[in-house]
Amino acid sequence: MTTGTVDHISQAEDPWADIRPYMDHEVADVLARLSRDSELLNALTRFRLPRLARWAPPLARALASHAVRREVKDVSTVYDFQMRIAHYMERMIRTTTDSFEVSGLDKLDGNSAYLFIGNHRDISLDPAFVNYALYLAGRDTVRIAIGDNLLKKPYVTDLMRLNKSFIVPRSARGKRAMLAAYQQLSAYIRHSITEDQHSIWMAQREGRAKNGIDRTEPAIIKMLTMARRNAERQAAFGDAIAELKLVPVSISYEYDPCDLQKAQELHDVDHQGSYAKSEFEDIQSIVAGITGHKGRVQLRFGTPIGTDMATPDEVAAEIDRQVIGGYRLFSSHYLALDTLGDAPELVARKAITRQDKERFQARLAEVPEYLRPYWLAQYANPVKHKAGRLMG
């Protein structure tokens, strides 16, 4: 594996300095800054040393700072940092999943850069599982697209950019500012794939698919081709897509640790017209996704999309076809459909064990009655989507 942090443009001429991942020469300063960041240290002490954080905050922060410095004392490159993450990923998979299966990666050229575009269920784990699959295969990890709405704290931004994340603008004000931001993003993605030869992961849509329905936003496809078509006015749309080596990726979780929170959001939007997100909710969702039980997890890599695409809608439809086709339906999906009383013939064909039923009923018993339709729909919709029975 390589670090993937060597850029072809000098730092003085770096046009993506404010959005790109950190490079190796920046790691030491960022880690030193993190070890002194009071908000990070407070968050760590609340999690690991709650009593001490309450009674002696300065002492708790000092201990947390020492722990951070000790943890990263041998980390001097992005690769080193990601190897620490790999250790925690291994433990997370061992303790919170029943299995992790990967397919399709062996059919992709190990020496080629790809733009992996996948369905989005978990804020941090979707790309983390992609990275872990690449790591197990001896391939370089991806650069990860992350919305600036998740980067409300400087320490979060630092941690994400150390982990090879780059920033997707969602908070730019005004059409002109947003257009400039997306042109910069498009140019960076194209540069990463065609010049740096460095793969990227991004979601097929803005935000997680909280209702279990995976659909690609054509606007994302338009953004991806913006740089090539601006640089070469006569560039064919299909060529602009093909040079990005776009590969759809499906990730399937038997159980979603954030399913209850997603059900609450869907309920509030349905009944109140909106959902009020708490200040630290995204961070809480990241923690819940990492620590919560997921059952079985499957990751499936598709095949590159070629030049025979004429419009963003066609590309989006092909991504959807591969993502839905590669999505694995677990017993939890069929049991949810059965509980709702929908499509009994689809459920009847699925062999479901008594253990699967008991585990499903135990999860369902923890869901408040008023949230159950929304909780069940998250799991039932992928079955209907795959069977082509979703309306609208």
N, C-alpha and C positions, 0 to 999 in steps of 0.2 A: 504494500500500500504506500502511496505517496501522500505528502501533506496536502497537496493541492492549493498551496498558498502563494505560489510564485506567480506574479502578474507580469504581463509583457509591457506594462506602462510604468514609468518611474513614479514614485510617490508624488513628486512635484506636479506631474501632469495627470494625476489620477482623477478621472472624471466621475468616479463612483465612490469616492472616499466616504461620503456620508451614508451610503446604503449597503456597501459590500461587506462580506465577512472580514474579520480581522486577519491580518497576515502574521507570519511567525515573528517578525521583528517587533510587533506590537504586543505580543502576548505577555511579556514580563510586566510592562506598565499597567496593563489591564488587570492582571492578577493582583498586583500591589494595590491598585485602586479598590478592587473588590474586597480585599482583606481589611480595608479601612471604612467601607461603606456602612454607615450606621443603620440604614434601612434594611440592608441585607442581614447585618448582624442581629438586628432586632427580630427579623423574621426567623432566623435560625434559632435564636434563643427561645422564642415563643414555641417553636416546634420541638426542640431537643431539651431545653432547660426551662420549662415553664415556671417552676417555683422560684428558681434563682432570678429569672427575668422579672418576676413580680416584686421580689424583695430587695434585690441588689442588681439593678440593670447595668451599671458600669462594669461590675465584675463579670456578669454574664456575657456582655459584649466582648470583654477582654479574652475570656475563654474561647468564645466563638471565633474571634480573630486569630487566635493562636491555632485553633483547629483548622481554619481555612488555610493558613500559611503552611501548616504541616502537610495537609492534603495535597497541596500543589507545589511543594518544594522542589520536586524533580520535573515539573512541567515547564518546558521552555518553547514548545511548538504547539500548533493546532493539533497535530497528530497525537502528541503526548496527552493533550486535554481530552481528545476523543477516546483514547485508550482507557482513560479513567471512566468515561461514560460507558464504554463497552463492558467494563467490570460490573457496573451497576445494572446495566441492561440484562446481563446474564443472570444476576440475582433476581431482578424483577420478573423475568420470564420463568425462572424456576419456582418462584413463590406465588405468582398471581395468574399464571396460565396453566392449562392442562396440556397444551401442545402448541407448537408454532411450526407451521408448514409453509414452505416456499415452493412455487413452481413457476416455470417460464423463464427464469433468469439464465439458465444454462443455454438458452437459444439466442441470447444476446451477446454480441461481440464484447469480450472483456477489455479490449483496447479502445473502444469507442465511447464517446460521451453521448448521453441521452438526456432528453427532457422528459422525465417521468411525471406524468400528470394523473393524479389519483383521486378516488373518492375520499371524502373527508368526514371522519367520525370523531376523532380525538385530536385535540389541539396539538399535542406534542408527540404522541405515540405513533401516529400514522407515518410521518417521516422517520421516526426513530426505528420502527420495525424495518423500513426500507433500508436504512443505514446498516442495521444489524445483519440483514440478509446479504448485503454487499460485503460487509466485513467478513462474514463466515465464508463467502466465496473468494476471498482474497482480492476483492476489488476496492477501488477508492470510494469513499463515502460521497454523498451529494451535498451541494449547496442548497439550502432550504429557504423557500419563500415564506416570509412571515409578515402579517399585517401590522402596521404601526399602531393599530388599536390595542395590540397586546403588549406594547412596549411603553407603558405609562411610567415605569420606574427605570432610572438609569442602570441599576444593577441587573435588571431583567434584560435590557438591551445588550449590556456587556456579555452576559452569560450566553445569550442567543447568538451573538456575533462571534464569540469564541467557538461556538459549535457549528460554524460555517453557515449561519443564517444571514440572508440579506433582506432588506426592508422593502415591503410593498406599501406604497402610499395609499392611505384611505382617508386621511384627515386634511388633505390639501384643500384650501378654500378657493372657489372660483374655477370656471372652466379652463382658463388659460393656465393657472397653476397646476391643475390636475392633468392637463394635456402634457405639459412639460415634464411632470413627474413620471407619467406613463411612458413618455418617449425615452427618458433616462433609464427606466426599468427595462423596457424592451431592448434597448441597446446593450445593457449589461447582460441580460439573459443570452442574447445572440453572441456576444463576445465570449461568454463563459463556455458555450457549446462549441462554437466554430474556431475560436482562437486559443483559449485556455485548454480546450479539450477536457472540460470538467463538467460532469453531470449535475443536473438540477432536479429537485422535487418541488412540485407545487400542486395545490389543490385545484380540482376542476371547477370550483365555485368559491365565492367569498363566504366564509363562515361554514360551520359544520352542517351536515344534513341532519337536522334534529328529528325530522319525521321519518327517517329511514329511506327517503327517496333520493337516489343519486342522479343528478342531472348536471351537465356541463353548461356553463354560461358562455355563449358565443362571444360576449364582449372580451373575455379573457383571450380567446383566439385572435381577435382583432388586435389586442395589445401586443401579442407575441410577434405578429408580423409587421408591426408598425416600423421598427428600425430598418428592416431590409427594404421595405417599400418606400420609405423616406429617402434612403440612400440611393436606391435604384428605381427611378420612377416607373420604368417599364417592367420591373420584376414581376414575374408571374406569381400568383398567390400560392399555387401548388409547390413551386420551387422554394418559396419562403418558408413553407411548412416543412418540406422534406429536409432542408438543411438543419432544422432543429432536432431531427431524429426523435420525434415525439412518440413516447411509448405509454399507453394507458396502463394503470396499475389498479388492481382491486384489493382492498383489505376488508376482511370479514371478521367480526368479533362475535363469539357466541353470546356473550353478555357485555353490555356497555356499563362501566362503573358510573357513568354520568347520566344514565337513563332517567332517573327520578328527577334530576334538575332539568333535563330537557323536557320532560313531561310537564313540569310546572310552568316552564316558559311557553310551551304550546298552549296550555290551558289559559294562561293569562292573556296571551295574544287573542285567543278565541273569544274570551269572555269580557276582556277589558280594552281590547284594541291595541295593547302594547305590553311590553315587559320591561320592568325597571331592573337593570343589572346592578348588583352591588359593586362597591369599589374594587374589591379583591376577588371578584367571582371568577375571572379567567384564571388567576393563579390557583384558586381552590379547585377549579376544574382540572387543571394540569396535575395537581397533586392527587386528586381523586382518580384520574385516569391511570396514573403510574401505580398507585398503591392498591386500587380496587381489583377484585377478582374478575377475570375476563373469560374464563373457560378456555375454549379452543380458539385459536387465531390462525387465519390463513391469508397469505399474501401471494397474489398471482400477477406476474408481469405479462403484459400483452406483447403485440408485435408492432414495429414502427409503422407510422402512418406515412404513406408515400406521396408522390406528386399529383395523384389523380383526384385532388380535392380542389373545388372551385370557389367555395365560400366558407366563412366561419361556421355557418350552420351545418354544413356537411361534415366538417371536422368534429364539431361538437357531437353530432349524431354518431360518428364512428367511435369517438371516445366512449360515449354512452353504451354503444353496442358491446364494446370490449369489456368495460367495467362491469356492466350487468351480467354479461356472459361469464365473466371470471369470478363473480361473487359467489361465495359458498353459503348455501342455506343450511343452518344448523337446526337441531330439534327445537331450540327456543323460538325460531321463526315460525315453524309449523304449529307449535303449541299455542303461540299467540294468535295465529290465524284461526285455529280451532276454537279458542276461547271466545273470540269475537263472533264465531258462527259463520265465517266467510269461507267460500270455496272448499266445502268439505271433501270434494273429490281430490283436491291437491294434497290435503292432509292424509287422506286414506292411503295414498301410495307411499307414504314415508314411514319407515320402520323406526319407532320411537321406544326407547327402553323405559322400564319402570323408574330407573335412577334418573333419567332425563326428566321425566314427569315430576318426580318428587322435588328435584332441584328447581324446576321452573315454578312449581306451586309455592315453594318456600320463598322465592324471590317475589312472586306476585303478592304474597301475603303481607309483605312489607310496604306495599304501595297503597296509599290512601284511596278510598273508593272513588273520589271525584277525579283522581288522576289516572285511573286505570284505563279508560279508553285511549288516552294519549300515550301511555306507557306501552300498551299492547300494540298500538298502531306502528310504533317505531320498529317492532320486530316483525309484524305481519306485512308491512308495506313492501319489503324486499321480495317476499314470495310473490305478491301480486304484480310487482314491477317486472320481475323475471318472467312471469307468465303472461305479461302484456295486458293486465287487467286494471291498471291504474287509469283513471279518467283525468283528462286535463293535462 
